[in-house]
Every structure is written in C-alpha cells, then in structure tokens.
Amino acid sequence: MRLRLVLALAATLVFGSLTAADLTITFNATGKGGAGTEVHYYSSAYHMVRNEGQKRDNLVDFKEGVTYSIDHKKKVISKISFEDAMAALDALNSPKMEGMGGMMGAMFGDPNDWKVEQQGTETILGRTCQKSAIKVGKLNMVLSADPTLKMPMPDAAYTKMMKSQAAQFAKMGPMGASFKKLYEEMAKIKGVPLKTHMTGMMGMDATTEATKIDQGPIPAGTFDLPTGYKLEDEGKKLKDGMKGK
C-alpha cells in the first residue's frame, strides 16, 4: 500500500491568515507499505507528498477542496473532492457495511475497540516530540509529533484534511471504519508528526522518519499539475463502488 500517497484527501475550507512559514519535510520510509524517500510540502493553500522512487505524488488543494493522486508512470491523475470523500465515509455507517462486521471483524478487529496512550517524548532532528500510541481494532499507530512546529495552513484546514484521510478505505468496510477512527484521533494531536510507525493489519509494518526540515518559501511550480495526463474521477468510482456497481 502506498499509504502516505493514497491517504491524503482534501477539504473545502475558508482561509484565514497564515499561521506559519511554508514548510518542507523530507522523510525516509521503510518497511511494508512503501520504502524510499518522501518529500512533504506544506503551504497555506496546498499540501504535496512527493515520492520520486515510486513516481507518485499526492496533492491536496485546500482552495478547491480536491485531492489529486498523480501516477507519473501511467500518466494518470485521480481526483476526489472533499464532498465525495465525506459521502464515502458516511456510507460506512450504512446497514450494508455494518452487516459485514461479523464476517470481517475477526480479520480487522472491532473499530469501536480503540484507545490513545501518551508514551513520553522522543528526540528527532534535535526536536523534542510527544509520542502517542493509537490502537483501533487490530490497527496500531505510534507517532511522535513536535508540538512547537506549526503547519502553515489554519488549524481547521489541517484537522479536516486528517479526518478525511480514511475515505479511500471506505469501500473496505470494517477496515475503512478502523482507518476513519485512526485519523480522527490523529487529527487531535498537536504539532507536526516527524515519525510514524503503523502495524497490525494484514502484515502492515511501515515507518516514516523525518531526515530534514526546511522552513521558507517553496519553489514556484511545485504544486502545478502535470499536463498531458489522463484525469480520472476517483470520487465517482468510490460512490459507484459503495452502490455495488
């Protein structure tokens, strides 16, 4: 799973004043879930995750309320709106999805069985991070966030983005419900995560850790969509999938 590229979905937002300078963080990703170097770009209007090794980008456009997943190998751009993402998440509570719980619960665990624990501090790149462990069903996330490092977008924008990140998993029933709860809890954690470790579901064991942090203007053109690529409506696919089409 290309988790950090697939999971960043958009929100429709009203912008306030900037809360911090533009931010660029380079991460090293290891384990099952996608290895290699990722660069995360944060501005007041956009969030870009770029993985040169996998030739994939994920772009969140806060102004338009749209997320674009860009596959440079296939030259395909998949888009999904915040409205469609939330509709997919709402469908997790439908009788159809709830009926899958007994059949699939043993595999993914109960999404209503969750807890959050504080595990002290961890130093990453000389920064003191607060370490938190989140368990939802059989899914486990341990993350270390620097509470002094601020996102350049308003807090409400970041929170809504985090809450919407489970939408790509909505069609997976109980597994999607687990991710939905996971990102709801992640949205409550203050600061910027500089290290994450996800385990516990279908052999997943993926770690990301920051190796470089830059605060300042992001080069022009970073958030531009490539030209000549095929554009697909992932939101429509999700809605059709939830309807059984």
N, C-alpha and C positions, 0 to 999 in steps of 0.2 A: 504493500500500500504506500502510495506517495502521500503520506498523511499531511505533512506540512504544506504540500502544494494543493491538495484536494480540498482541505477542510476550511479554507479562509473564505467565507461568504460575506456578502455586503449588507449594508443597512441604508435606509433612506433617512437622511439626517438634516437638521438645521444647524448651521455652523455658527460658533461663537468666536471669540478671539483666540489666537494661538496660545497654547499652554506651555510650549517648549520649542526649542530649535528642532529642525529636521534631524532625523536620527537614522544612522546606517549601522547595522549589526551583522557581522559575519559569524556564522555558526558552523561547527563541524558535526555532521550527522553520522551516527554509526548504528549497526545492528539491523535486525529485520524491520523493514519499514522505510528503507531508503537511505543509503550511505552516500557521503560526499560532502561538498561544501555548499552551503546555502547563504545567500545574502538577503537580508530583510531591510527594506527601505520604508521609512515612515515619514509622512508629511501630514499637514492638516487636511489634505484632500484625498490622499491616496495611501495605500499600503501594498507594497510589492514584495513577493517572495520569489527569488530567482535561484534556480538550481542549474548551473551550467552543465554539470555532468549528465543529468537526466534530460537536458534540453527542454525544461518545463519552467514556466513562470505562472504565478498566480497574482492577479491584480485586483485589488478592491478599490472601486471608485465611490467614495463617500458622497460626492455631489450628485451622481446619478442613481445611487443605490443599487449598484450592479457589481457582481464579481465575474472576472474573466479568468478561465483556466486556459493557458496558452501552451500548446504542444508544438514545439518547433520542428520535431522530427516529421510529424504528419502534416504540419502547416494547418492546424485546426485550432480555432478559438471557440471555447464553450462558454456561454454566458448564462447567468442566473440572477434574477432580481431578488431583492430582499423580500418583496411581497410573495413571490413564488416559494422562496425558502421557508418562510413562516407558514405558508399553507401546507407544505410538506411536513413540517414539524407538528402542526395541529393534527394532521392525519394520523400521527402515532397514537392519539387517544381515541381513534375510531374503533367501533366494535370489531371490525375486521382484523385490525392489528392487535387489539387486546386478546382476541381469540387465539393468536399464535403463541401467547405466553407460555401455556402449558407444554407445548411441543418443543419450544426452543429455549425455555428458561434454563434447563439443565446445561445447555451449551454456553449460554451467555451470562447466566446469573440473573437475579432479580434487580431491575433498575431502581426499585424502591428501597433496596438494601444499600445504603450509602452512608459515608461518614467522611469528615475532614479533620485531619490532625496536624498540629504545628510541631515541627521537628527541629526547632532551634535555628541556627544560622549556618551558612556556608559561604566561603570566600571565593569569588570568581572574578578574575582580572582585577584583583585588588579591591573589589567591591563587596561589602557585607550584604548578603542576600538572606531573606527569610525563606526557610524551607518548609513546604507544605506537602502533605500526602492526601490525595483524594482517592477514595475507593467507591466505585459504583458497580454493583454486581461483581463480575469477575474482572472488571477493568480497573487498573491501578495507574495513577499518575502521581509522580513525585516531581515537584518543580521548585526551583529556587529563584526568587524574584528580588530585584533591587528596588526597594520602596522609594529611593531617592531619585531614580531615573524616570523621567516623565515622558509620556507619549506626546507628540506634537498636535494630535487631534484632541478635541474635547473628550472628557471622560465618558460622556454619554455615547459618543460615537464608538469608542473602543469597547465599551460594555455591550452595546448592541451587536457589534461585529462578533465578539466572543460568543454571545448567546446564540447566534445564528450558525455557528460553525458545524453543528451536527446535521444540518439539512441534507447533506449528501448521503447520510446514512439512514435517512428516514424510511426509505424503501426496504430496509433490512429489519424492520420490526423491532423486537426486543433489543437487538444490538444498537439500532438507531436511538432507542429510548435511553440506553446507557450513555451514549455519547452526548445526547441532549442534556442530561443531568450533569455530566462531567464538565461541559463548557459553561453551563450556568454557574457552577461553583468556581471555575477558573476565573470567570468574569469578576468575582468578588474580591480577588486577591490584588492588593495594591502593588504598583510598580511594574517593571518590565521583567518577564521571565528570562533569565540568562542561561538556565539549564533545565531540561525536562527529561524524564525517563518514564516511558509508558510500557507496561507489561500486562499480561494476564488474560489475553483474549486471542484464541486461535494462533497461539505461538508467537504473538507480537512481543518484541523486545527492542525498542528503539530509543536512542538517546541523542539529544542535541545539546551542545555546549558552546557558548559564545567564545570566540577567539580574538575578536577585535570590535571596538565600539568607536564610532565617529559621530560627533555632533556638529552639524553645519549644513550648508546648502547641498542639495542633491543635484547631480549633473542634469542639465536640460535634456529632455527626451527620454529619461529613464522610464516614465510612466506612459509613453506613447504605445499604442497597439501596433503590432506589425501589419504591414499592408500585404495584400495578395493572399491572405489566409482564408480558408472556409470558416464561416461563422455558424455555430450550432446553438440552438436554444435548449440548454440543459434544464431550464425550469419547466418547459413543456414536457420533456422526457420524464421528469420526476412526477409531474401531475398525471401523465398517462400511465406511468408505472403504478402509482397508487390506486388508479382506477382499474388496474388489471389489463390494460391494453397491450 
